[in-house]
């Protein structure tokens, strides 16, 4: 989990605050391992979860965002969102 202010900072900089559905899955990821998330942009638009694929493993990630947070992320961060909506 993240503190509320940390989530806000991540989103403002365009970083998606995914959390692991199962915290034990953290051990399945290796340093410098390539990951893939199918439908990444669609997940940010409307999904509450997404599946990360890495090294033949599938790990479920949760994404709890408000509609405004989703728009900010899709814009690439708060600065871009503000420019687009000014």
C-alpha positions, 0 to 999 in steps of 0.5 A, spaced: 500 500 500 501 507 499 500 513 503 495 518 500 500 523 499 505 518 495 500 516 491 498 523 489 505 524 487 506 518 483 500 520 479 502 527 478 509 525 475 505 520 471 507 514 474 502 508 475 501 506 482 500 499 481 499 494 488 500 487 488 494 483 489 498 478 493 504 481 496 508 474 496 508 475 488 514 480 489 518 474 490 517 472 483 520 478 480 527 478 479 532 484 478 532 487 471 527 482 468 523 485 463 515 485 464 509 486 460 502 488 461 497 487 455 492 493 455 496 497 459 492 504 457 486 501 457 487 498 464 488 505 466 482 508 462 477 503 466 480 497 469 481 495 477 486 490 475 491 488 470 496 482 469 503 483 469 507 478 465 514 476 467 519 470 466 513 466 464 509 468 470 503 472 471 502 476 477 495 480 478 496 488 480 490 492 483 489 499 480 485 503 485 484 510 481 479 516 481 476 518 474 481 524 475 487 520 477 486 516 470 485 522 466 492 525 469 495 518 468 493 518 461 495 525 460 502 523 462 502 527 469 499 533 472 503 538 468 500 535 461 493 534 464 493 542 466 496 544 459 490 540 456 485 542 460 487 550 461 
